[in-house]
Amino acid sequence: MTARERIAGNVAGYVDDRTGAAKWMKKNLTKVFPDHWSFLLGEICLYSFVILLLSGTFLTFWFDPSMKEVVYDGSYEPLKGLEMSAAYASTLDISFEVRGGLLMRQIHHWAALIFMVGIVVHLLRVYFTGAFRKPREFNWIIGVGLLTLGIVEGFLGYSLPDDLLSGTGIRIAEAIIQALPVVGSYLAFFAFGGAFPGEAFIPRIYTVHVLLLPGIFLALITVHLMLVWYQKHTQFPGPGRTEKNVVGYPLMPVYMAKAGGFFFIVFGVTAFLGAVASINPIWLYGPYTPGQISAGSQPDWYMGWLDGLVRMAPPLETHAFGYTISWNILIPGLILPGIMFTGLALYPFIESWATGDKREHHLLDRPRNAPNRTAIGAMALTFTLVSLLNGGNDIIATTFDLTINQMMWFSRIGVIVLPPIAFVVTKRLCLSLQRADRDLVLHGRETGRLVRMPSGEFVEVHEPISPEKAWLLTSHEQLAPLELPEHDSAGVRRPGAIKNKIRNRISRANAVAVPKATATERRELEGHH
Ligand code: HEM
């Protein structure tokens, strides 16, 4: 035994004597994780969250969350002598006076953007592969909570500097609160501590941004990861992989090394972007004044769809009993997002209700083998993307020489017409891919080699695929549609018949599939190749 091993052993023994950690560590450090690049997406979220905590802590040392009026006297000449809030002035100071301050601000902002990209792409991976199915529904709901909190946290973050852009965003948030029927005005007064913009809002959202939400994040992420640990990770289908095992590498040393390395890659990319790519240059926007707005104001990308929905809303208002209901804000700002997020959170339950499948699933689906789910995802994505595009309607209009009206009408019509088209096209694509899989299993791979037969006919030589590949393409399950009874034996409608009818219909649509190649079909065709 070398000296180093002896010292390490002594330290480990010392800790184990006092905590009994060795048994627990031995069990958990050898835990096996499946290997797939898409399982790293959750890690990107995790690492950017760590970067956010570290860089954010640095910023708190100098940021002054106060609306106190000060006269700017820093080194950025164009703003010298201007009256502004201490919040804005201190953000300018972090950018121009504090050593490394601008880099840290930019790292913090880039990390927030990457965090949100990570969350959304991770969510898409979980959705399109069906990883949310039993027993992982709770983790899916926690995930939807994290996504919602991420959007709010990011919005509050870029609202803090009290520059012209952030003030404009807060004004929209105030309008959305005010749009709530009956209680809206009171709530807005309550949140802002009086009339807009007031002196209270920035200090309040600061506490929420640096204390309350990060605390909730920490708690939720911990539970999220504990559940992944306890329920074990899903895996893609493949030879040797079943619903009952996990095929992969142990946590220690393989994943420890991979995860450690991956943290530094995420950190490196974020630091690189922070160093070379300017983000949120608040000194160009100027301090917030309620009477002004700069041309081309854009929220961060994860708020863009909401802004886009508000921008495309027609001017609908109802006046009743002395109240004004602003449908133009209420629908895009509260009702639609409410439906979207509730639908997202409930999706696992809706799907299992529609298919009648209440079993546990640890093997993932290939998106083509769940055409309805994939098509619903494409539909939701199309809706969100059209809204997001409209969030940049002014920039797109000036860049491509269009008018705002053209953009607005494109999105108003597109947001209704394009999602159903996306649904139909995606479902057809999935079924075509299933057909291609079936052909591949039955007829093998096209080799591109043409052979002339004695009869003069040209045929392309097909090569059989490997048994592993054939297994992969045929191992999935094809669910039969539900056939819930609508009538009793005497032909009389049963109670709940309508519900059963709807369920049968949805389940029939869900079960549409190209029958996968069977072993008998394969054997029968073998003679032909
Ligand atoms: C702060 C944000 C988040 C963090 C830090 C995070 C982290 C992770 C990590 C590290 C994993 C294991 C590796 C992987 O499968 O990628 C995971 C799995 C999972 N996440 Fe997240 N996640 C976040 C947000 C979300 C969201 C928004 C959803 C969905 C709405 C979600 C749903 C899930 C599910 C269902 C699993 C289990 C997947 C499986 O076993 O295949 N997570 N998460």
Residues whose N, C-alpha, C, O or C-beta is under 5 A from the ligand:
A	BS01	HEM	S38 F39 L40 L41 G42 E43 C45 L46 I119 L123 V126 A131 F132 R136 N139 W140 G143 V144 L146 L147 I221 V228 K232 H233 T234
